[in-house]
């Protein structure tokens, strides 16, 4: 997830086999052949191939890798695991610790039959853990017998074998061990001399890892390391009737078989074969054991797989586990009364088996899984799977050889290794496993829906297309191999990646391995930090401001000469540009005196200094609006003012408002009849205050005064809050932050946000709660909504103010809210429904903010990036943005014309467009200031940057109803400031003779007109919002910078004409040439720009800043004090 490390490593980490790029690039890097033009062709192709993955495995610099590396030294390496680390699950989905979602077709290898974290199961676990967990099998407990009785009754009801007794243990291996021991005991009973001891099992079977069950598993891979196996085991061929009589003899005490082999390749036993096997066992007095650990408990659509067989094929012993506990470790061995009669006290036992906690959970699971309705659904869903498999087989006839299985235990036999398919599917959000030889295994939760089946099979088909139709795009488990490689970067031994690429390993935490691309030499003189030049620190520690004669500097620019050899050369230098804006803020000689636009005075609190100051409200009671007015304000708030920050539950707010309506309230927020909490009342006050600001029918001054009255009541209520913090404590303060931003008080909002974040942490909103929740759906969802709203605001405020974010994403594992609207949560349903939801925009807004946050963190990092790394970083995030945009529902995608949408969807669409354009500009704008001779390689990113800026300018420059309250939308102002500044910087760069090879969709003249039109709106917003004034100051200085360059160009042209030898053919038109030059527009002409229309770089000893940090300074500059 770390964009910085991923981008810095991408070009260096090139694998020698298959020319693969690291897994880090897979998730994040766009198709950027142009952007990575300096790389070899095979590397560029690998980048493009791996860029399309929406769910690529975590890279070695991720939080997942760090945790794996910290834990793996303490774990016996018994499994080869892919990189993701799963920590959350719900239903048929599972989430890794990077908060990425996967559809689970494995169900923990046929374990989670009821899906992940079944609510009732979680509840029972909690309840029983509060009652009795373990009591030892030396004593009775109420649940072991209850489970045994239920298993026997359900088996008989389903038409299964004549079970009589149950032994409860802890796992499938233990269940099979018990069955093997019981078979041996039965043989010992028949032949006391011990001659009847042999057991027969079958090739391609799997019965466990303990010595007895392993001896019955004839797989050399499992047996060889622990040979010799226990004596007496023979192995027959599955479905080979002729071999039965030869192997099952008078010395055989038992035969162990899976009616459907799971690990062996989903092989189904023929009924005739099982009938013959049962007959032969009866003839020689052997016990027939069915291992239904994977195929039992309704996975085939019947209680047990053998329930479809006639009684002539029924077993004497049956083993089960996996789904029996739905993830809780428990197993069982069911036996007939005849077998049970051979087992006496002391023959077998277990410490933990049959504990009341596990048995109570299993009792619930068996009750659910034995439901005939569920079993009919399994059959129907299995048919659905087969329809998809048939279609896939038609598409890949030479690859898909056969489909086997029953119900929801299915296998797809391939003609090639399925491992790349598993990897490609996982990287696209689907978990699937293999078995046997080249077989894909499908064992999803039995509760899976048909929509989920359709979704998963579409992903599988796409993965197979990538593997078999686009060879070279899937690299197996490189992410895992990459993690291993990082362990060798210990400062002593270079990693294999660096060795393979013939590069010197630098052993740095940022993983900048491989051939280091040295930065290109700058074409102009290096510039110092602009702010450092503006504010110099003398010995006494006082801050002073560097000043120059603006008028003289302007004259020098017009005359085109007189450049000094000092620190800066002219009025268009970086220092002069920021100094002029600084002085226009009212900061002269470091005094920080108040300006004439209503800025905070020196007497203001340090937490509000620089904010707009509003007139204080008077004392007295606060009158609640009438019911009709209140409903209107609620509608304004939820349908207009807060289209994407939807963290409040509207019915709850309405209820609290009704309770407050007839009570008199003073400015302390005190109610005469307090029936609601202080913080919940503050939420209502803030809702009323915010909605009043956006109520278009009110006069500006009057509505603002009333809003401040409501705000004062909310602050008074919060000041009286005591006791334990509540969810609405966070919600109320979040509402305060948003209100302060809307009213031009960003510094106060920032400090309030700090408190809000701390309260959210204290309440654990950033974490997914483990175990069952006693809270209702409303509270659970509002916890998630509130946290992500706080996190989103934290992201945008940190970017806007140029300050570090308060929330570290590495400490967060909270899931996104469910797609449930407010009125759908009150019914108690917690599963997501089908159709458009208002809450969807909030979820997508959060996801977009997280992408923007990662990009901002890369840009603000102190680690210096090379030109190529900057291009790759931008390309990576652009790919994420493209994936995000493609995932939008149709209603929010912009496909539907806004006039066809209801108001709330129209507002949400506009906000998401703004946010997406902002993210695009944020990611790509540093490249506008990159000095490189390879300007053509910047084309994709700069085009995207200009397209984002143009989209914003188009949205804001016209008379559109969505932006009639432009001055009140703080985020709109910030995004507009970005768009206009990008337009001006682009034009300045063009004037400087840079980026001339880069094509833009909009001509420079048209772009300038759009930018100037939007800039005028900032001037109109001054009355309400203090930052708007400062935004306008910075933009005006940028515009003046552009104008000065145009004047200088004209002056140079005049000088050239005066010194140019006369051309006889031009004697008739020198006045026309001068007229064209002296009346030229302030912007350059449409593309392409002629070479002689720009200022040569050699003429400038101090250029406009190249350093991309300019954007970070520019963002925060309007708020600097």
N, C-alpha and C positions, 0 to 999 in steps of 0.2 A: 504493500500500500504506500510505501514511501516513494513519492515521485522523484525526489532528489537522487536517492541512491539508484533507483531504477534507471533513470536517464543517464547517470554518469557511468553506469556499468554496461549499458547496452552495446555500445560499439566495441568494447574490449572483450566481452565474454562471447567468444565464438567457438563452438565446439568443432572438433575435428571430424566427427562422424555426422553425416547428414547435414552439415553446415547449419546446425541449429543455433538459435539465439537463446539466451537465458530465459527461464520462465518469467522473469520480471518483465521482459518486454512483451510477453504474450497478452497480458491483460490490458496493457496501457498504451501500446504504441500503434499509432495510426498508419494507414497506408501512406508512407512518406518517402517514396523513392526520390523525389526531388529534394526533400529536406535532408536526406542522408546521402546526397550525391557523392560525397567524398569516400563512402565506404565501397568495398568490393561488391560486384554485382550479386554474388550469391548471398552476401549478408543483407543487402537491401531486400532481396526476395524473401529471405527468412523473416525479416522485420514485417514485411507486408503480410506474409502468410500467418504469422502469429499474432497480428494486431487485432484480428477480428474476434478474439475470444472474450466473451462477456464475463467469464467466471474463472479466469486462469488461476492455476495453483499459486499459493502465496510465494513470493520471492524470498530469497535467503536473508533479505534485510527487513523482513516483516516481523510483526510482533509474534506471529505464529512460529516462525523459525527461531526467534530468540527463546521462546518457551520450550520448543522441542530440544534445542541445544542445551538448555539449562537442565532439563529433566532426563534426557536420554543417557547420560553417564551413570544414572542410578537404576536403569531398567535393563533386565535381561532381553537381548534383541531377538525375540522369538518370532516377530512378524516384520515383513517388509511393508512399510506404510507410505502412501502418497502424502504430499505435504500438508493438505488441509487438516486442521485440528477442530473437531466438532465439539460444541459446548452447549447447544440449545436444540430443541426439537419440539415440534407441534404437529400432530396429525401425520400427514405424509411428507412433511418438509423437515429439513434439518439445516441448521445454520452453523457456519464455522466461526472462529473467534475474530475473523475479519468482517463479520456480520453479512456474509454472503449466503444466499439461500440455495438449497439444492432440493430437488424432488427425489425422493428416496424410493428406488425400485428394489432395494436390498432388504429393507426392514431389519437391519442388524443381522443379516443372513437368516431370514425367515423367523425372526424372533418377535419383532414388534407387530404382531398381527392386528392389534387395535391402534396402531400408530404410535407416534411418540407422545409421551406425557399425556396419556388418557386422563381427563380430569377426575373421573370417579376413582380410578386406580390411585391417583395421587392423593385423593382424599382419604381413601382406605389406608394407604401407607401411613399417612399422618396420624389417623385415628388409632390404628393398631400400635404404632410406635409409642403412643401415649398410654397404651394399656399394658401390653406384654410383647416383647420381641422374642425372647428365648427363655426356655425353661428346662432344657435337657430332655432327652427321650426316656429318661428314667421316670418321668411323670407324665400324666395325661394332660392334654390341653384341648380346648373345644374345637380347634380348627383342623387338626390333622385328620381326625375321623370324619369331620364334615366334608372335607375335600375328597377323601377316599370314597365315601358314600356317593358323592356327586359324580365322580368319574365312572364308577360302576354303573350307576343308574343311567347316565347319559350314553354310555357305551351300549348298554342293552337296548335302550330306546331307539338308538340309531341303527340297530341291526348288526352290531358288531359281535365280536366273540364273547363267550360266556365268562366274562371276568368275575372273579370272586373276591380277591383281596388286592391291596395296593401297598407298595413300599415307596415312601416319599424320600427323596434325596435332594441333591443340590444342582445336578447338571445332567446332560445327556450321557457323558462318559460314565458317570456314576450309575446312571440307570442301566446302561449296557453292562457295566461290571457286575451289577446285581443280577442281571439276567444270565450272564455267563456262569456266575457262581450258583445260581438256582438250577441251571441245567446240569452243572457238574454234580450238584447234590442229588438231583433226581437220578442221574446215572449211577451214583454211588449207592442209592437206595436199591436200584434194580440189581446192580452187580457190586456187592460189598468189597470185592477184591480190587476194585478200581479200574477194571479193564474197560468199562464203558465211560470214556472220558473225552473222546474226540469231539471237536466242534467244527462245523463246516460253515464257511462264509463265502462270499462271492467277489470275484474280481470287479474292480471299479467301485467297490463299496467304501464307505467311511463310517466308522462306529465310535471314534474317539481317540484320545491321546494317552490315556493311562495304559499300563502294560497289557491288561486283559483286552480292552477294546482295541488297542493298537495291534495286538496279535491277530485280531479278527479283521484288520484293515490291510489287505494285501497290496500295499503301495510301497515300493522300494524307497521312495523319497522319504517316507515317514518311518519305515521300519529299520533301514540300514544303519542309521546312527546309533540305534539302541539294540541291535541284534546281540545275542540270539533272542528270538521271541519265545513266548511261553510254549511249551510242547503241546502237541495234540491238535493243532489247527490245520485244517485243510481248506483249499480254495477251489471253488467250482466256477464254471462259466455261467454268467447270468442268462436266464431264459433258455438254457441248454438242458432239455429234459433227459436226453440220453446220458448225461453225466451224473444224474442223480443217483441211480442205482449203484454206480461204481464208487462214489465218494461217501454216500450215506449208508453206513453199514451197521452191523450189530455193535460195533465199538463206538458208534456216534451217540453222544448224549444230547446234542442239540444242534440245531441249524439256525443261523442268524442271517436275516435278509431284510433289505429295505424294499417294500412294495414299489416305491419309486426312489431310485437312487438320485440323491441331490448332488453331492460333491462329485459323483462319478460322471455327470453329464445329463442329468434329468432323464434317466432311462426308466421306462415303465415296465414292470413285470407282466408277462402275459398271464391271463387268468388260468389257462390250461396248465401252464408251468407251475403256478402256485398250487393248483389242485393236485397235480402229480407230486409236488413236494410234500404237501400235507399227507397224502396217502403213504408215501414212503416213510415219513417220520413215524406214522402210526404203526406201520409194519415192523419197524426196528425198535420201537419204544423210545424214540428220540423226541425231545421237546422242540417245537417250532416257535421261533422268536421273530416277531416283526418289529423292526426298528422304524418307528414312525415319528422320530424326533423332529424331522424336517417336513415330512409330508402329511402329518396328522393334524388333528385339531382344526378341521374344517378347511384346510388349505386346498383340498381337492373339491370342495363343495359338499363333502360328507364329514361326519364327525371324525371318522378315521378313514384312511385310504382303502382299507380292506372291507369297508362296509358295503361296497358295491359287489363284493365277491360272494359266492354261495358259501354256506356253512362248511362245505367240504374243503374250503381253502382258509378257514380261520385258524389263528395261532393259539398257542398255549400261553404265551407271554407277549406282552406289548410294552415297548418303552417309549417314553415321551419326555420332552423338555421344551426348549426354545420358546414357542408361543405360550407354553403353560404359565410362564411368569411375565410375559410381555416385556421382558427386560430385567425382571427380578430373577436372580439365580434360583431355579428350582427344577427338579426332574421327578419322574415317577416311573415305577415298574409295576404294571398290572399283570396279575397271574390268575389262572383258573383255580378253583378250589382244590383240584387234584394236585397241581403243582404246590399250592400253599401247604398242603398236608405233609409235604416232604420237608418243609422248612420249620425248624424248631428254634426256640429261644436261644440266642447266642450265636446262631449261624451267620448272621450279618447285622450290621448296625451302622450308624452315622451320628456324628456329633450335632451338626447343624440341620440335617435333613428333617423335615416335618416341623420346623419351628412355626409358631403361630403367626408370625408376621408374613412369611412366605406363603403359608397355606391359606390365609385369609385372602391375600391378593389372588392366588391361583383359583380359589373358589369363585371369585368374581369373574376372572378371565374365562373360566370354563363355562360359567353361566352365559356370558356374552357370546362366546364362540359357538356354543351349541344351539343358538337361536336359528330356527329353520329359515327365517327371513334373511339373515346374514348369509346362510349357506346358499340360498338361491341366488343371492347377489354375487357370490363368488363365481358361480357357474356362468352367470351373465357377463361378468367382468372378464372372465377367462376367454369367453367368446369374442369379446371386444379386442382383447390383446391379439387373438389369432387373426382377426380381420386386418389389423395393422401389419402383423407379421407376413400375412399373405401378400399384401401390397408391396412390402419391402422385398419379399422374395421375388416378386415379378420384376422389380427394379434392378435387383442384383441376383439374377438367376445363377450366375457362376460362383457367387460368394455364399449365398444362403442355401444350404443343402437340405436341411430338415428342421421341422418344428416338432418338439415332443413335449409331453406332460399332460397334466389335467388341472382344471381350475386355475388357481393362481400359483402353481409351481410349473413353470414352463422353461424350455430350453430351446435356443436357436443355434443349430449346428452350422458353423461357418467352414469355409474351405481355407481360411487363413487365420493367422493369430489374431484373436479378438482384443488383445491388450491395448493396441492403439485406439480401438473403438471405445473402450472403457475410459481411457484418458480423454479423448475428444469429447465424450459425453459429459464427463465430470466438469470439464472446462466450459461446458455450455449449460451447466446447472442440473445435471442428471447423474444420479449414482446408480451404477449397475455393476454386477460382478460376473466372473467367469466360473466355469466348472468343467470337469472332464477334459476332453481334447477339443480345443477350439470352439467352445460352446459358451454362449451368453446365457446367463441364468436370470430369470425373472421371478422374484419372490417378494412382491410389494406388500404393504399392509393390506389386510383384507377389507379395510374400510375405504380403500382408495376409490375415488369417484371416476366416472367415465371421462369427465373433462380432464382430470389429472392423467388418466391413461393416454388420452389423445395428445396432451401436451408432452408427456414424456416420450411417446413414440415418435412425435415430430422431431424432438431433439435427437433421438437415437438415429433417425433416418438422416438428419443433417450430419451427425457425427460419422456415419458410415459413408456418406457422400464425400466428406473431407478426407477420410482415410483411403477409400478405394477409388474415388474419382479425381482426387486432387493429391496425389502422393507427395510426400515430403512435408506436409503441413502439420503432422502430429509426430511428436518426438518421444513418445513413451513417457517416462517419469523423470524428465530433466530437472523439474523443480526439486525433486527429492535428491537427485544427484548433485544439484547445485548446493543444496543445504550441506551435503557431506563435504563438498569442496571447501566451503567456508571454514570448516573446522581446521583445515590445514593452514589457514592464514593466521598463524600464531606469532608472526614476527621472525620466525626462523626458517620455516620451510614454505616455499611458494606453493600456491594452490595449483591444481592440475590445469585449470583454465588458463592461467597465465603462462604456464609451461607450454601448453598446446598452441597458444597464440604467439609464442616467441617474444614474450613481453616481460618486463621487470615488475615483479609484484611489489606494490608499495605498502602493503599491510595496513591500510588505512580503514577507519571505521566507515567511511563513506563509500568504500568498495570501488574506488576509481582505479580498477586494474587494467591490464593490457597496455597497449601502446598509448601513451599520453599524448593527446593532441595539444601542441603548444599554441597559446593564443597568438593571433596575428598582430603584427606591429601596427600601432595606431597611425593613421594618416595625418592626424593633427596633434597638437600638444595635449598631454593628459590634463584633466581638470580635477581639482580637489572637490571635496564634498561641498555642495552649495551652502548648506546651512552653516558649516564650519566657517565659511568665508563671510557669511552674513553676521554671525555672532561670534566675535573673538573674545577670548577671556584674558584680560590683563592680570597683572600680579595680584591685584587686590580682590580678584574674584568677581568684580562687577562685570555685567554683560554690556557691551557697547555695540553699536551698529556701524558698519562701514558705510560711508556715504561718498557719493561722487556728484558732480555737477551734471544733472540730467540734461539741462538745456545745452550745455557745451557738448555733451556726449551725442546728443541728437544732431547737433550741427556737424560733428565729425562724421556721423553716418551719412548725412545728406551730401556732404562734400566729398566723401569717399577717400579721406586721407587723415593724416594726423594721428596715427596709431602710436601709442606709447609702448614702452618696453616693460611696463609694470606687470602686476599680478593679473590684471584683466585688460583686454585690449579696447573694448568698445562697449556701447550701451547694450549690445545684443549678447554679451557674455552671460554665462550661467549665473555668476555672482550678481551682476547688475539686474538680471531678470527677476531673481528671487528677492533681491534687496528692494526693488521698486514695489513689488507686491507686499513685502513685509512692512514697508513704510506706509503704504496705503492702508494697512490694517490699523495704523495709529501708533506703531511702535517706533519711536524716534529716540535715539541715544539710549535705548534699553529702558526707557521709563515705563513703557507699557501703559500709557495714558489712555483714557477712554476716548473713543471716537464719537462721531455725531450720529451714529446709527443705532444707538441704544445698546451697545455692548456692556458687558458686566463692568462695574466699577471696581476700583482697587479694594473697596470695602467688602466686596463679595467673598463668599466662602471659597476656599481653595478647591472645593469639589464642584463649584458652579462657575468658576471664573472663566470668562469667555463666552458664556451662554447668554442667550437673550433674557432680559429681565422683564417680567410682566408685572403689572400693577397688582398690589396685594388685594385680596378680597376682604370685604368688611365682616365684622362679627355678626352673629345672629344665626337663626335657625336656617337650615337648608330644607327647602320645600321639595318633596318628591314630585316628579311629574305625574300627571293623571295617567290612568290606565291606558287611555288611547295614545297619549304622547309617549308613554313608556314603551308600548308595543312598536310604535314608529321608530323610536330610537334603537330598540333591539334589532329591528329589521335593517336599519342603517348600519349598525355595527357589524352584524353577521353577514349581510349580503353585499356590503360595499366597502366598509372601512377595513375589515380584516378578512380578505378573501383566502389567504393562505396560512395566516397564523391562527389556526382554528383549534385552540387548546382548551376552550371552554365548552361545557355541555349546555346547550341552549335551554333545554327543558329545566335543568337545575337552576340556571340563572333566572329564568322566568319565575320559577317558584320563589326564589329568594326575593326578587323584586316585588312580587305580590305581597309577601310578608312585610316588606319594608314600606309599602306604598302609603299607608295611612298613618305612619308614625312621624312625628316631628323629630328632626335631627339637627343638632348643633354642629359647629365646625370641628368639634372633637370626634365626630362620627358616632356619638352616643345616642342610642335609641331609647325611647321611653319604655318600650316593651321588647326586650331583647330575646327573640326566639331563634335567632340565627347567630352564627359565629361572627366574630369581628372581621376576620379575613374574608369571609364570604360576602359580607356587606361591602367591604372595600372593593371587591371584584365588581359588584354592581355599580358602585360610584364611579369606578374607572371606566366601566362600559358606557355609562351615561356621559361622562366627560368626553370620551373619545368620539362617541356618536354625535355629540353636539357640535364638535369641530367640523364634522363632515356633512352636517345637515345644510344643504344648499339653500334652503328657503330663509335661513336666518341671516341677519346682517353680521358682518365679520366681527365688529367690536362687541356687539351684544352676545353673540354665540360664544366668543372666546371668554368673556367675563363669566358667563354661566358655566362654561366648561371648567374654568379655574375654580369656581365654587364647588363643583362636584369633586374636582381633584383634591381640594383642600379637605373635604369631608373624608375622602379615602385615606389621605395621609394621616389625618387625625385618628381614624379608625385603626390604622396599622400601628400607630404609635402606642395605642392602648392594648395591642395584642400581647397576651401572656400565655405561659404554659408551653406545651409541646407544639412544635411547628406542624403545620398541616399542608396538605396539597394545595389548598386555596391560598395559603400563605405565599407560596411560590407564584401561583397564578396572579394574585393581586399585584405583586411586585413586578412581575413581567409586564402586566398591563400598564403599570406606572412607567416602566422603561420605554415602552412604545409610545405612550402619551408624551413623555418628555422629548422624544425624538420628533414627534409631529409638531411640537411647539417650539422647536429651535433650541433645545437644551441638551445637546449630545454629551457634554462632559458630565452633567448630573446623571444622565441616563447610564453612562458607562459605570459610574461608581455604584449606582443602584443595581446594575446588572451583576456586579461583583457579589453583592449580598444575595441576590437571587440565585446565582450559581452555587454559592456555598450552602444555601438552604436546600437546593435541589440535591446536592451531594449528601447532605445530612439525612435527607429522606430516602436516599438510595435510588433516586429516580434514574440514575445513569446505569443502573444494573438491572438485569432481568432477575426477578425473584425466583429463588429455587424452591421447589416443593409446591404443594397446593396453596392456592390463595383463598383467603376467607372473604376477600373483597368482591364486590359485584363487577360486572363487565364495565359499567360506567367508570368506576374508580380505576380499574386496571388500564382501560384505554386512555383515560385522562392523564394517568401517570406517564404513559408513553408519549402522548401528544404534548404534554407540558414540557417534558425534558427536551424533546426534539425541537420544540419552538424556542426554548432557551438556547439550545445549541446553535440553531440557525441564526438567531439574533446575535449571538456571540461571534459567529463567523463574519457576518456582514459588518458589525461594528468594529471588529478588530481590523478588518481590511480598510474600512472607511477612515478610521482614526489612526491607522498605522501603528497599532499596538499589538502585542502578542495576545493570542486567543486565551481565554480563561479556561477552556475545556480542552483537555488532551484526549484525542480520540482513542489513544491506546488504552485508556482507563475505562472505556465505555463498552458495554456489551448489551445495551438495551436494544430490544427489537423495535422495528417500525410499528406504528399503530396499524390495526386491522382496518380494512376498507369498510367500516361501519359508520353510517351517518348517525347523528345524535338520536333520532327517533328509533333507530334500529337497535340501539344498545339497551334500551329499557326493557326489551322483551326477554333478556337473559341469554340470547344466542350469542355465541362467541366465534362462530365460524363465518368466514367471509362469504358474502352473497354475490350474486351475479348482477351486473348492470352498472351504470354510471353512478358515482357517489361524489358528493361534495368534498368529502375528506380526501379524495384521491389527489387533488391538487396540493394539499398540504404535504402528503407523503413524497410526491415528486419534487416539491420545493425543498424538502429536507435533503433528499438525495443529491439534488443539484448543488445545494450549499456545501455539502461534504466534498464534492469534486472541487468547487471553488476554494475551499479551505486548504485542501492539499496543494493546489497550485500556488496559493498565496504563501504557504509555508516554505515552498521551494524558493520562491523569489526573495523572501525575507531572510533566508539562511545566510550565514556568514561564509559558507563554503562557496568559493568562486567556481563558476562554470565556464567551460570553453564555449566557443561559438557553436560547435556541433552539439554539445550537450544542451544548450539552450533551445536549439531547433528541435532536438529529440524530445525534450521535456514538453515543449508546446505541442508537438505532434501527438505525444502520448495522451495528454489531457484532452486534446481535441477529439481523439478517438472515444474517450469516455463520454464526452459530451454528445457525440453522435449516437452512441449506444443509448444514452439517456433519452435523447429526442425520439429515437425510433420506438422506445418503449412506452411513450405517452399514449394514453387512451385517445381514441379519435376525437372525443368531445373537447380535449385539451390540446390537440396537436396543431390546431390552426387550419385543419382541412375544412372544418365547418365555418362558414362565414359568421363573424361575430353577431351580425344582426339576426341570425337564426337561433341564437342561444338565449337562454334565460339570463337575467342580469348577473347572477352569481357566477355562472360558468363563463360569461363574457369577461367579467373582472378577473377571474382566475387565469383565463387564457392570456390576458394582457400582462398580468404580473409574471407569469412563467416566461412569456416572451422577453420581458424586461430582464428577468434574472438570467435566462439563457444567453442573451446578448451580452450581459455584463460579464458572465463567466468566460465567454469567448474573448471579449476584449481583455479581461484580466490575464488570461493565459498567453495571449499572443502579442500584447502591446510592447513587452520588452524588446521584441525583435525590430520594432520601428527604430530603435536607437543602436542596433548592433552595427558596428563598422566592419564591413567585410567586402572583399572583392567578389565573393560568391553571392551577390545579391539575388541572383535568380533562384537560388535554393530557398530563399525566404518567401517565394511567391505564394505557396499554399497558406502559410500562417498569416502573412500580411493581408492577403485577400480576405481571409476569414475575419481578421481584426477589423478591416475597413467595412466589411459586410455587416458585422455586428454594430459598429458605430453608425453606419448608414441606416440600419433598421431602427435604432433608437431615435435618430434624428427625424426620420419619416414619421414615427409614431408621435413625436412631441411637437414637431414644427407646425402642424396644421391645427385647425380648430376642431378638436375631437372631444366628445362629451366625457370620455373616460378620464380625461386629464384636465377637466375644468377646475378642479381643486389642486392644481399642480403644486401650489405652495405648501400644501399640507402633507404631501407624500414625501417623506424624507428620503426613502430609497429611490424614488423616481428622480429626485434632484441629484443624488449622488451618481446614479447611472448616467444621467444626462451630462453631468460634469465630465465623466469619463469619456463619453462619446464626443463631446465638443473638443476636449483637450486632445484626444487622439486625432481628430480632424485637423486641428491647428498644427500639431507636431508633425503629422504627415506632410502638410503643405510646407512647413518650415524645412523639413528634410529635403523635400523636392527643390526648394529654392536654393538649398545648399549644394545641390548637384548630386545628391545621394538617392539611391533606390530608383533610378531612372528606368532600369530594366523591368521593374515590377509593374504589372498592369493592374489597373483598378477599374471596377465596373462603373463607377461614377466619375465624371470629369472633375478636375480640381475646382473649376469655377462653380459647378453645381454643388460640390461638397461644401465649399465655403459659404454659399448662400444658405444651405441647410443649417450649418453650424451657427451662423450669425443669427438666424431666425430663432433657434433654440436659446441662444445666449440672451436674447432680449427677454425671454421668460424669466430668467434669473433676476433681472432687474425688477420685474413686476412682482417677484416673490419676496422682495426684501422686507416688506412691511410685516410679514408674519414670521419669517424664519431667518434668524441671524446668519446661519451658515450660507444661505443663499447669497447674501451680500458678499461674503468672502469668496465663495465659488466664483461669483461674477468678477471680483477683483483679479483673481488668478487668470481667468479666461480672457479678461480684457488685456492683461499684460502679454499673454500669448498672442492674441490678435495683433497687438501693437508690434510685437516682435516680427510677425509676418509682414506687417506694413513697412517696417523699417528696412527689411530685406528687399522689399519691392522697390522702395525709394533708392536704395543703394544700387540695385540693378540698373535702374534708370540713369543714375549718375554715371555709372561705369559705361553704359552705352553711349551717353553724350560724349564722354571723354574719348571713347574709341572712334566715334564718328568725326570728332574734331581732328584727330591725329591720322585718320585713314586717308590715303591718297585718293584723290577724286577720280571717280569712275565716270567717263563721259556719258555712259548710258544712264547714269543715275542723277545727272545734273538737274533733271526736270522734277525730281521727287524727293530732295532732302527734307523739305518741310513735312511731307507726308510721313517719312520715316520717323522724324522727331515727334510728330503728332501721335503716331502709333505708340511710341515708347512712353511719352509723357502722359498718355491717357490710358495706359495699360491697367487692367484690373489688378487688384491686390493679390489675386491668386495667379498661379501659372496657367498657361493655356492647356487645352485638352491634350491627352496623350497622343503621340509621344512628345516629350518636351525637348526642344532643340538644345544642343549643347551650349550654344552661345547665350542662352537665356538664364543661365545659372551662374552663381558666384564661384570661381575656382577656389578649391580648398587652400591652395597656396597663399591666397590673399588674406587668410584669416589666421591669426596667431592664437585665437581662442574661439572655438566653435561652440555651437549649441551642444549641450551635453550628450555624449554618447552613452554614458553609464546608465543601464536600465534601472538603477536605484532611483533615478529621477522620478519614476512613477510612484514609488513608495513615498517619497518626499512630497510629491504633488498631491497625493491622496490626503495626507495628514496636514498639509500646509494650511488649509483654511481653519484648522482647529488649533494651530500652534499658538502658544502664548509665551 
